[in-house]
Amino acid sequence: MLRIGMLTSGGDCQALNAAMRGVVKGVFSKRDDVEIYGFQDGYKGLIYSNFKMLTSKDFSGILTRGGTILGTSRQPFKLMRVPDENGVDKVEAMKHTYHKLNLDCIVILGGNGTHKTANLLREEGLDVITLPKTIDNDLWGTDMTFGFQSAVDIATDTIDRIHTTATSHSRVFIIEVMGHKVGYVTLYAGIAGGADIILLPEIPYDIDVITDVIDKRAAAGKPFTILAVAEGAISKEDAQLTKKEYKTKLAKRQFPSIAYELEQQIQEKTNKEVRITVPGHTQRGGTPCAYDRVFATRVGAAAAELILNKEYGYMIAMRNNEVVKVPLGEVAGKLKYVDPEASIIKEAKLTGISFGDE
Ligand code: F6P
């Protein structure tokens, strides 16, 4: 008997179900004696032994379904070693559940924080395989994460729709795109949607550069401007602060998010009408795009192969469009940022996009 645990952890995204379907289809194509234990709501399910026994039938018809059939939750890594309110040692509890169910391995789908815990479980002796999910595309060790392309499509569609109103009303529009630390979704959606200004956490902006772009566009007969702004966009001034100082400043900020702060500054300096659109969690919702379905199916099937070969301790990644396995120890705790020196930034600048930096 092959006993496989499975859980999805962290913020949901598109193609989680597609990836799990890939794993299950792959395993059942070679063996019939398989039991699937689906842990509910991420690591919580493993900690509190909350699981459903699933059959291959449960993974049929879910290729296109958004969300996750297992549910998910955020379990901050830094609290993993802190006992819960009833004194339960979470790491010991997860190990206990794993051994009690006599699992051969556990497949964990998640992003950055999830990978830190997955690696911790590996270090504690559990057989773990992970799959790279997150709309943020910020996981080290893989060119892409599933969810990313779907989120880019949604954010692009938002920018496309805003373009028409921005043009009709000669307004400045700020579209705030998800991504607190890393700006991949903003960068790609911004270019795809024809944004005039793209602000990323990795490239601090100067408000005067931004208002200068808006004024110059107006003088050139282009009275509207579209800004694609990442949630974590930061000014040059704030980028000088220590992490702690910036956190304190954010806690006192009178605006709900960066878009609102920029709105006030731009309105004051340009005297133009500014509007904000925040697509928010729509970027993580709905059916996965075709690319993500293919990607998730491929990495899911590759995970199945590793399980059948009893090869554990890896994240399945995509590099140069090839599916590869990366040791979990290499992945955990590292973020993949947009490189301000990357050619995509230079190409975007060549087409007239401003990053608010120069
Ligand atoms: O990590 C994915 C992500 O969607 C980020 O881009 C976003 O900042 C965050 O999650 C939102 O988290 P939550 O769903 O917990 O509000």
Residues whose N, C-alpha, C, O or C-beta is under 5 A from the ligand:
A	BS01	F6P	G11 D136 M178 G179 H180
